[in-house]
Structure formats: C-alpha cells, structure tokens
Amino acid sequence: MKLNKFPHFQAPAPWAVVVNLLLVYAAYMLTRAAFFLENQSLYQHLPGNPQAWSIVWGGLYFDTAAIAYTNALYVLLVLLPCHFKETPLWQKCCKWLFVVVNGLALAMNLGDSVYFQYTARRTTIAFFSEFGGDDKLGSIVALEFVRHWYLVLLFVVLMALLWFCYCRPTTRLQPRRRYYVIHTLSVLVAALLCWAGMRGGFWDNRPIKLSTANQFIIRPNDASLILNTPFSMIRTIGKQSYHNPAFFADQAVLNRLYTPIHQPSADDNPNANSNDSTNIIKFKVQSSKFKAPSSKLKKNVVVIFLESFAREYFGSLNKEVLPGYRGYTPFLDSLMNHAVSFRYTYANGRSSIDAMPSALCGLPMFVESFVAASHANNHLEGMANCLSRMGYQTAFFHGAPASSLGFQGFCKSTGFQQCFAQEDFEADPRTGGEADSDHWWGIWDEPFLQYFRLKMSEMRQPFMTTLFTLSSHHPFHIPDQYKNVFPEEEMPIHKCIRYTDHALRRFFAEASREPWFQNTLFVLTGDHTNMSNHPEYKSSINQFSTSIIFYDPAGTLQPGIREGIAQQTDILPTVLGYVGYQQPYMAFGVDLFRTAPSDTWAVNYLDGIYQYASGDYVLQFDGQNTIGFYALTDYCMRRNLLGQRPEQAVMERRLKAIIQQYMQRMIDNKLVP
C-alpha cells in the first residue's frame, strides 16, 4: 500500500488539535519511560512506592508546559479564524510543523536519557555555551546512536506515531458567521489554556521553573525524571543564573556566619569556629602533622585533574565503604601510602568545566557552570594569579585542541601565563605527534603526561602547573597496544581508569628523576564522577564523591586518610597556605592542613537542591526549606533524619549564609577581596 493511501483521521479543527496534543502527551510519557529505564539504577526507590504517583503527576505538569511552548504556533495556525487557510496545502504545512517541532522535542528527551548519566541533570541552554566550539561533539553523538540503537528505534516509532496518527482538521467550509464564531472562540480558549500551561496554572503569581519540580520529588534525583528537556532548554534561554535570596538583611550577621574572604595567618583559619575549645585542641593535633616547607626555596605546585576519577574506582579509599574491594587504580593506591586524603571527599560540580573554577579559584558550581553562566566575565582570581605574585611561572596543559571546552580562555582569564594543548604537543619534535592522538578528544594520557614532564623540566622554579587528563572519557577507548593489558571489565570506563593509572605510574617514575621533583607538591583530583555500579555511590551526595590527594615527595606531610571532609574548593586555600601566601583572597573552602576536622565541610548543587556536608551529616535544601537530613555514614541515604537532630538548624543557617555570599558576590562582581 502506498503511503498516500493510508487512511486519514479527520475532525473539526478544535477537536483535531485536542487529539493531536493528546498524541504528543503520550509520546512524552513514552520518552519519560525510556529515561527511567535507561537510568533505573538511580530510581530503585520508586517501584512499589505509593508516593511515586507524585512523580507521574509532576511529569504531566511539566509536559503540559513544554507542549504549550512548542505547539503554540501550530495551534494558532490551525485555529486561525480565516477562510483562506482552509486548503490542503495550508493543512499539510501545519502537519509538517507539528511533526518536526514535536519530533525535535522527543529527540531531546531521548538524547538526555543517555547524557544524564554524565551530568546528573536535565540539559539546559548552557549546553551550547559549554560545547558550542567542540568539533568532536558530532562524532560522539554518532557513536551513541549506534550504542543506543534501541532509543533510535523508539524515536522512529514515535515519529511514525505522530505522522500516521495525526488527526487532520476538516477543510469543509462552514457558514461564514458560524465559522468565525467557532474559530475565534477556539483561538481565545486555546490561547488562555496555552498561557496557563506555560505558567503552570491559572492562579500562580510566577511561571513555573526548573526548581518547581522539587515539589513532587521523593529524592533529589527524581527532579530530572519529572522534568523534560524541551522545558529545561526553553526556560533557561536568556535567564540570569543567579539571584540574591536575601536570607540575612544584616551584612554583619551574614559575614559572622560565613565569609569566603581569607586573611592568611600562620595560626588561624578565617572560617574556623574559634569559640569551640574542642576544635582548638583538634586544630593543634591536625597542625602537628604539617611541617611548612622551607621559605628559602618555594615549593613547586602541580595540580592534576583526573578525568572522571570517582572515589569509587579507588581500592585504598574504599576500605570502609566497600570492604574487600580492590578497585582499578593500583598505582594511585600505592601512592596513597605516601600521600594525604580525607575520609569524605567531594567534587563541587558534575562536569569538567565545574572542576576548574572550584579547585583553582575556590568557586563551587551553583545553578549553572560559571564558565557558561551570564556572569562568566566577572573578575575572578585563582591559584595562578596568586602564585604569580610570589614569582611563580604558571602553565596549563590539556591534550585536547586549544578551543576545547573553553579551558584556555578560562585559564588565561585567571592568570596562567602559558597554555599548552594538542597543537603544541604535535608541533614538538620530541613527541609522537599526531600518531599519539586518540582521534576523539586529543592526545592519549600516557604520551601527554610525558610531554607535561618535559615542559616542566624547561621551566624555572618555582612553577605552578595544571594538567587535565582526557583518556578516561566517553567513548571509553584505550590505545590498541593496551587492549589485552586492560581488557573490558564490569563497566566500559574501568579499563580507561586502569590505563590512566598506568600512565600516571610512568609519569611519576620519570618525574622522580627530575631535579624539581622533591621540591614539588602534587595535588590530584577527579574532576567529577562518572559511571557507577555500587549503590553506595549512586546516592545524591555520593554522586559527587571524587578523589582529592596531596602528595609531597619530600615527606613534609604525614600520609594517611584523615578524618574530616574535603571538597575541590579547599584545594586553593590548602595550597596557598602550604606555600606561605600572605595576601587576602577569596575561596569557598578551607585550608585543610590548618582546619579542625569538625570545621571542614562541602557543598554542591544537584537539580535545584543544595547539599551541605558538615560534621557527621549532609543537609539537602531546596532554596527555601530543608528537605533531607542524612548521616554521612548512611552511604545509600536510606534514612531521612529530617527534624530529628539539633545540628540541622545550625547547618541550615550556615548553608543559607554560604548561598547568599555566593549570589551577592556573583551578582555584584565581588569575587576578589
């Protein structure tokens, strides 16, 4: 049978619109089911849970808004009270508009089913700022089409559903008066309903936004299941990322509760609770483990961002969480015998471009990545600026093309004197050139780490360098010569973690022979987490649980996993304290070597929920109210202690102060003292 012989469903225009929009609702629900199934390990608490109906109703709520936004033009063109539109050509154009626009929306939803695994949130318009200049994106998407062929098949089925089940408005002309009355009333009613759908109801003072999804959640991860990608994209177009919550009207009260401005001194931490005598005792014990380096020869500083190195992949960091677990990092586990880490270590964001401002500038990710936000041009200083004032030579290294992810632009704006990328590696006759490229993201980690070592040996001391690895990244390939050495394991990323761990072993083996090695502090941190196969690392807080390691070959640090909490924003104040920086600076973190374990803390942001870890607990705050309170030892976050612990009120007040300081300073461009 020819396609044009398929029967057409017909109805008067108002009813045809209703039928077609119901068809779109059904398609949206099918894509939400696909999203759930693709990420079901994060939603194991929903099946059989009577509260799960709130997720369904919340999904319909946001689907209504997205469908109203994307179909408003279609509805207008079909219901327009004009006789001239009652032609087959006009109606065919309306059908194409309906199918193409809604097909694009469904493709966004299905694509996010996969992309969500790497970001833990629905994609927003900031995606185009983050990856707009990346020419590798097309090939990655093509690969995912192959890997997730079943989602492509589902998309084809949904497109066929939209096309063949489309209800065509009848074009039979009615008496002119009757025609205009019906269509005019239909347009007015449709406009009113679309307006209400976009806003989230008739009586709401303000339109719904992404954070409104938190009204329907059981756990923070549920917000992404409730939302849909078209809505997330549309509602973030041209929006300011930040607003001042004004929790505290008195600035003096706010500053007493928390200030990110550090005034360095030898014996004090600006954010320690100095009135607590117990903390002072612990502080002295902590300080006794730290011997300041000699002031005659300033320490070199090397910060290495390890792509996707979640804490979950380390055997040495999981003796308590996963007893008997060996992990995938044998070299780093051996290095940990001579290095310092902390009992709880967290990233401040979920993407690579969140890690750079956090670790190098002490700025966590709230709401949107700083690099992609509307305030990205704010004056921000970091480790490179500060150490340059102390006479350091600074350089940034990344094996990807110079334009990748906006890293070089960010580094230049924060004081790095030199930047080295794939192009520089390939131009250096000492390297393998283009032959060492993975043909996806850039240069394999093993050769690029050796290039990194060579370039540091050409720098004068003291120097501060930063390197970002890339091989442990989607699409999770390793060099051909290592495919039998590091075979496939439980998850695709595991072999890549082993490969980069091997590359680090070779780097440290060669670097240990360099004259600058013994005079260097190495800081290694995972930029964010990635694939997980343990429920302990799928909870809302442990989706941020990454690695933070301090290693000084000279032995000035007493090795071991110390009590307390560490976050990426602690790296800047810890390094500046270690090298003796004496000028004021801003960082939303603490000097881990001069702060009592009870005064360490971490903060991050997940789909409208702020998470604040301090002491023995983690608090979840939706911007207005605390919605969760868990023990840090409750790794799977199964028992909500909301309203059951006196620490909750203290932590909520401190978190509000942190949020307000962040928002005020971002809005007022006051990110430096």
N, C-alpha and C positions, 0 to 999 in steps of 0.2 A: 504494500500500500504506500503511495506517495505521501510525503509529509503534509502536503497541502490538502490531502483528503481526510486528515484527522478531523473528527467532529469538534466543533467549537461550542463552548458553553456561552450562552448569551443571557443577559438580563438587563433591565433598565439601569442606566448609568449609576445611580446611587447604590443599588444593590450589587452591581458588579464591583464597585470599589470596596464594599464591605467584604465580599467573598475573596477578593484578591489580597486584601490586607490580612484576613484570617489565614490565608495560604502562607503569607510571609511569617506570621506568628508561629505557625507550625514548623517552618524551616528554621527559624531562630531557635526553637526548642530542640530541634534535632542537632543543631551545631553545639548547643549547650550540653546535650547528652554526650556528644563526641568529646567536648572539652573535659567533661567529668571522667569519661572512660580513659582518656589519654593521660590524665593526671590523678587517677583514682587513689594512688597511694597516699595522697595528701587529704583525701576526703573519706577515710575509712570510718570516721565517726558518724557519717550521715545515714548509711543504710540502716533501717530499723529505728532510727531516732525520730520520735514524734515531732520534734522541733524542726525537722528537715523541711516541712511544708513552708516554713518561713523563707527558705531558700527559693522554693518554687515561686511563691508569690512575689518575692523580691525580683526574681528574674523577669517575670511578666511586667513588673513595674518599670524596669529599665528597658526592656524590649519595646514597650509602648513608646517611651521617649525616643529611642533610636529609630523606630519605624515612622514616627511622626516627623522627625527631622528629615529622614531620607526619602520619604514619599510625599511630602507636602506639595512639591511641584507636580508630581504625577496626578494627585488628587485634584489639584486646581485645573489642570489641562483636561481631565475627563469631565469634570462637573461645570466647567466654564459655561455660563448661560449665553451661548452664541450659536446660532444655527449653522454658521459656516464651518464649524468643527465636525458636523455630523457627516463625515465622509470616511470611507475605508482607509484612505491614506493617513488622515489625522489619527485614527484609532490604531493603525499599525505603528505609527511613531510613538504613541503612548505606551503600547505594549513593549516596544524595544526599550524605552526609557525605564519602565517598570522592571524588566528582566535584568538589564545591565546594572542599574543602580543597586538593586537588591542582591544581585549576584556578587557585586563587589563587596557589599556588606557581609555576606555569608563567607566569602573568601577570607576576609579579615578575621572573622570569628574562628574559622578552621585553622588559619595560619597561627593564630595566637594559642591554639591548643598545643602546639609544639613549642613556640617561642617562650611561652610562660615557664617552661621548665628551667630556663636560664635567667629569668628576670623576677619571677615570683609575683608579677603584677600584670595587669592588662596593659597593652601598648597604648601610649598616648602620642600626641602630635610631636612630642620631644624626640621621638624615634628618628625623625627626619633630620633633626639637628645633630643627633649623635652619630648617624651613619650616612648622612647625605653625601659625603665625599668619598665613601668607601667603594671602590670599584670591584671588591671581592663579593659584595652582597649578592649579586645576581647568581654567581656560581654556587654560593651556599644555599640559596633558595632552590635552585635547580636540583641540588643533591637531596634536599629534604623532600622534594616532590617524589623522588624515587624511593626514598626510605619510608615515606608515609603515603604509599600509593593508595591505601585504603581511604585516606582522607580526600585524596584527589578523586577517587571513585565516588565517594559520598557527595562531593561538590558537583560532579557531573549529574548524579541522580537528582540533586536539589535543583539544578538549573533546568533539567528536563521537567521537573515538577512545576516550576514557575512558568515554563513555556507552554506545556501541553495542558495544564490545568487552569490556565489563565481564563478568566471569565470576561468575555468581550462585551462591552456596552452595546446595546442595540442602537442602530443609527436611524431607526424609523422616526420620521418627523411627526411630532405631535402638534395639536393646535397651538398657535404661537403663544397665546396668553397662558395656557396650561403649562407649556414648555418652560417659559421664563419664570413662572411662579415656582415650579418644582425645582428647577436648577438653581435659581437664586437662593431659595431656602436651603437647598442641599449644600451649596458653597458656604453659606453662613454657618450652618451647623458643623460642616467639616472643618472650617477654619477654627471654630470655637473648640472642637474636640482636639485638633492638632495642637493648638495653643496650650490646652490643658495637658495633653500628653507630653509635650516638650518640657513643661514646667513641673510635671509630676502631680498634677491635680488642679482643681479649680480654686482651692482656698489657701494654698501655700503662698506665703509672702515672697519667697525666693525660689528660683528654679532649682531642681534637684542637681546635685553634683556627685562626683565620684564618692566622696565620703558618706553620702546618704546611704550607700549600700551597707554601711555598718549597722544600720537599724535592723537589718534582717539576719545578721550573721550569728552563728554559734561560736565559731572560732575565726580569728583574723583572716586565715586563708580563704574563708568562704566568700569574702568580698569579690574576689576575681571570678568566682563561679556565678555570682549574682549579676555582675556587670557584663556588658558585651563590648566588643572592641569598637564598633562604629560610634557608640555613645562616648566611650573614653576618648576617641580621637576628636569628635566634634566639640565636646565640652572643654577641651584644653586648647582649642585654637585661639590664639591671641590672649590667653588668660595670664594674669600675673600669678606667679607661683606662690608668692608669699603674702601674708597679711599679719598684722600685729594683733595677737589675741588679747592684749592688754589685761592680763591676769592680775597684774600689780600696778596700781596707779602711781605709787611712790617709787621713784627710781632708786632711792637709797635702800629701800626694803628689797627691791629686786637685786641690787648689787650685793647686799649682805647674804642673800640666799644663794646667789651664784653669779660669778663674773668669769668670762673667758680670758680676761686680761691677766697675763702672768708678769709679776715683778720679780725677776730672779734674785735669789739669795742663797747662801750656802746651806742654811739650816731650816728653810721654811718652804712649804708648798702653798701657793696662793689659794687653793681650794680645799685645803685640809681643814678638818673641824678641830681647831686648836684648843677648844674648851674641853675636849674629852681627854682626860688624863690617861685613859687606857690606850687611846690612839697614839699619844706621845710615846708611851712605852713601846708599842709595836713599831712606831716610826724609828726609834733608836735601834731596835733589833734589825729592822729592814736595812737601815743605813749602814750597819756594821758589815753587811755583805758586799758593800760597794766601796771600791777604792778609786778615787778620782785619778784620771790619767795625769801624767806629768805635764805641767804648764809649759815646760821648755819646748816640747815638740807636740803640737796639736795633733789629735787623733784624726786620721782619715775616716770618712764615713761612707759606707757603701750600702745603699738600700736596694734590695732586690724584690720586686713584685713577682710572685709566682702565679701565673695564670691558673685560676680555678683550683688552687691548692687548699681545699677544705680541710679542716681539722680531722674530719672523718677518715682521711686517707693515711693518717699517721698512726703507726703502731705505738710509738712512745707516748703520744698524747691521749691515748685511749685506754690506759690500764684500768681506770676506774669506770669509764662509761661502757667499754666493751671488753671485759676480761678475757684474756687469751687471744685477743685479736692481734694479728701481725702487721696489717696494713700494707702499703705499697711504696713506702719511702725508706728503704734500708739505709741509704746513705744519710739522709737527714735525721733518721733515728739515731744513728751513731754520732752525728754532730751534736745532737741534743745532750749527749753525755758531757759536753763541754760548753753548753750554752744555757741561756735562761729563757723560760717561757712561764706562763701563768695558768692557773687552774681553769679559768674560763677566758677564752679569747674570741673576740667578735670583730667582724667587719662592720663598717658603718653604712654600707650600701650593698646593692646586689649586682653592680656592673663594674666593668673596668674603669670607666670614667668617674665612678664614685670614689674609687680607691685612691686616686692621685690627690684630690683635694683633702681627703681625710688624713692620709698618712704624711703627706708632705706639707700641708698647711693647717692641719688640725681642724678641718671643717667637715662635719658629718653631712650626710645626704638627708635633707628633709623635703618632702613633697616632690621635688624634681632634682635631677642631677645638676650641680652647679654649672658645669660646662655647657649644658643645654638650656639653662633657665634664662628668664628675661633679665636677670641681674648678673649675667656672666661677665659683664665688663666692669663690675665692681673692683676696686683696688684690693688685691689680695696678696699678702706676702707669705712666704713659706721658708722651708729649710734652706733653699738655695740663696734667697735674699739674705737671710740672717748669717749664714756661714760665709757668704761673700764679704760681709762687713768685717769678718775675722781674718780675711786674707785667703780664704779657700778658693781653689779653682773648681768650678762646677760643670758637670756634663750629664746629659740624659741620653740613654741608649734604648732603642726598641728595634727589633728586627723586621718590622713591617715597613711599608712605604712611608715616607715622611708625612704624608697627609692623613695617615690612618688615625681615626677616632679623635682627631684634634689634639693629640698628645703634645706635639711640638709647639703648637700655639699656646697651650696652657703652660708648658714649661718655660717658654720664653717670657710669658707674662708674669711668671713668679720667680724670675731671676736666674734661670740657668744660662750660663754663658755659651755653652755649646750643646748641640743636639746631633746625634748620630743615628741613622736609620738604614734601611735596606740598601738604599742607593750608595751610601758611604761604604758599607761592607763590600758591595760588589765592585766598587772602584778601587779597593785596596788590593794590591798585587799579592799580599801575604795570605789572602783568603781564597777559598774555592770559587768565589764569585757567584754567578747565577746558578751554578750547579748545586749550591747548598740551599737553594730555595725549595720550600715545600709546595710551591705553585698554588697556594691558597692564601695564606696570610703573610708569609715572608720567609726569613731565614730560619732554618732549624735551630733549636736551642743550643745543641752541642757546639757547632761551629761559631754561633754568635757569641756565646759565653767566652770562648777563647779569644775572639776579636775584642770583646769587652776587656779582658785581661791585658791584651797587648796595648790597647789605647790607654788604660790606666797607668801602665808602666812608662808611658811617654809623658804623663802629667807630672807637674811639680807637686810636692807635698807642702801643706795639707790639701787634699782634694775631697770633694763630696760628689759622688756619682750615684745615679739611679738607673736601674735596668728593669725592663718589663719583658718577661719571657712570653712565648706565644704558642709553643707546640702542644700544650695540654688544653687545646681549644677545639671546639667543634670545627671541622667534622671528625676530629679524633683520629688523625693519621700519625704514623711514625715513619722514619726512614726505612727503606726496603731492607737494608742490612741488619735491622733490629727486629724484623717481624717474627723471626724464630726465637730471638732472645727474649722479647717481651710479647708473648702471644696474647690473644684475646682472653679476657677474664670475665668476671661477673658483669661488668659494665664497660662500655666502649672507652670511657675515659681512663680506666685503670692502667692500661698499657702505656698511655701517654704520660701519666703521673710517674710510672717507673722509668720511662725514657728521660724525662726532665730531671728526675732524681739522679739518674746516671750522668747526665750532662753536668749537673752540679758537682758530683763527685770528681769528675775530670777537671772542672774549673778550679775547685779548691786544691786539688793535688798540684796543679800547675801554678796557681797563685801563691801557694805556700813557699815557693822558691823565690818569689819576688821580694826585693828589699823593703817594699812598703807593707807587706802582709802583716807582720807582727804589730805594726802601728795603726791598725785599722779596726774599726767597729763595724761589723756586718749586721744588718737588720734584714731579716727575711720575713715576708708576709704574703699570704694568699690574698689576691685582690678581691675575691669573693668566693662563694661556694658554688657547687655545681651538682652533678648527678649524685644521687644518694640511694643506697639500698639498705639503710638501717633506720628503723622508725625513730630512734633517738635523735637523728639528725634531720627529721622531716617536720619537727615542731616549729612553731612560729619563731622562737628565739634562736634555735639551733640551725635554722636555715642561714644564719649569719655567722655560724661558728667556724672561724677560719684559723689559720696559723699565724702566730707572731713570735719571732725568735730573735734574741740578741746574742751575738757571738763575738767575743774579743779574743783572738788567739794569744794575746799577751797574758791572759789569765786574771785580768782585773775584776772579772765577775765570778761570783761563786755560782757554779752551774746547778741546775735543777728546775723543777716545775714548782713555782712559788704559789703560795696562797694569794687570792685576790683575783680581780677582773682586769683584763687588758682589752683595749679597743684600738683601732687604727689611729684614731685621733690622739692617742697617747704617744705615738712614735715621735712626733715633733718635739714636745716638751721633754721627753726622755733623752733624746739625742742632744738637744741644746743644753740640758743640764749636765750631760756626760762630758761634753767638750768645754763647758765653762762659759757659755754665752751669758752675758750680764745685762742685756738691754730688754726693755719690755716688749712683749709680743702677744699675739692672740692665738689661742688654741682651745678647742672644746675637749680638753683632755688633761691628764696629769703626768707628772714626771714619775714614772713607775718605780724608779730606784730611790726616790725620796718621799714616797707616799705610803702611808699605812695601808695594809690590805683592806681594812674596813672602809677606807676612803676612796678606793678605786671603784670605777663604775663604767657603764657602757650604755650607749643609746643608739637606736636605729629606727627606721620608719618602714612600715610594710602596709601598702594599700590603705592609707588613711589612718593607720594605727601607729602611735609612737610606742616603742618598747624601751623600758629603762631598767637595767640590771644594776643592783647595788646590794652590798652585803650578801644575804642568802636568798634574795628574791628577785623576781622580774615582774614589773608592773606594765600593764597594757592600758593605753589611754587614747581615746578617740578624738581628742581635741577639746572635749567638754567634760567627759566623765571617765573614770576608771572602769574598765570593763573586764579586766582579768588581773589576777594576782597569784603567782605560782612560785614554788620553791625552785631554785636553780637546779637542785638535785632531782627534781621531777622532770627528767630529760624529755619525756614524751608529752609533758604538760597535760596530764590526765585529771589533776585535781585542782580546781579553781578555788583559791582561798579568799576570794573577794569578801571583804568586810570582816575577816577573821583574824587579822594581825594588826597590831598597833603601828608597825612600820609602814603600812600602806599610806596613811595620811602624810607622813613625813616625806615619803618618796614622791607622792603626787605633787606636793608643794615644790619640791626641788625640781622635778621634771618640768613643771609649768615655768619656773624661772629660766631653765635652760632653753625651752622653746621660745619664750619671749625675748631673751637675749639674742637668740639666733635670728628671729624675724625682724626685730628692731634694727639690728646691725646690718642685715641684708638689705632692708628697705632704705635705710639711711646711708648706705655705703660707708659703714664704720667697721670694716673688717681688719683694721690695723689700729694699734693704740694711738 
